[in-house]
Amino acid sequence: MGKRISCLAGLMLCLVCGPASATTFTAQVTDQDGKPVVNAVVTLVAEGRNPPALSPRLEAEKVIDQREETFIPLVTVVPRGGRVVFANNDTTKHHVYSFSPIKQFEITLPQGVKSPAFVFDKAGIATLGCNIHDHMIAYVYVSESPWTAMTGRDGKLSIADVPPGTYEAELWHPQMPPGAPPPNEPVTVSGNSVTYVAKVKLLSPPPLMHSHSAHY
Ligand SMILES: [Cu+2]
């Protein structure tokens, strides 16, 4: 694993600043082959600021669907204190669980049933599974910072109206090598727009994760 970690392509930082005050932060994430990376989460951590626990900038309640023995979406971003509802729209029963340090729960969801909302009150990442279908996997990214977004299929994301200042950009993706988060990158936010370009080494997805590709 050590060698693999050292092979990380590394992060490239490129800042392009424009001339005005309300700043739109955009990021572009590619993998080691130069392909756009979907489902990468970028968080801007502001030095010396304490964003509210329940940020109005991130939607506080999200639904994770289950269809064809797949959690949809693969990655869900909520603010700290945010809620997640599980909706079983499948033709089978599911038993959703998390043993992650930030949140432990389990719930049996018969076909057609929606769960109560689960509150995620600690920042971090919870990995979800299903006790009945071992191949089912999803992630809840609980963000402390209101300046958090996830890349689309084009590997891009955008965060509007970021206050000027100095931040650290944290990057996360489910296929990053475990235990080897890339170092945070300093980002200076000023002007009209700032573009953050990151290149990251990803492991191959588990074979069944490919089923997610049909849903994005
Ligand atoms: Cu299941």
Boltz pocket constraint, residues with backbone or C-beta under 6 A from the ligand:
constraints:
  - pocket:
      binder: B
      contacts: [[A, 69], [A, 93], [A, 94], [A, 95], [A, 130], [A, 131], [A, 132], [A, 133], [A, 136]]
      max_distance: 6.0
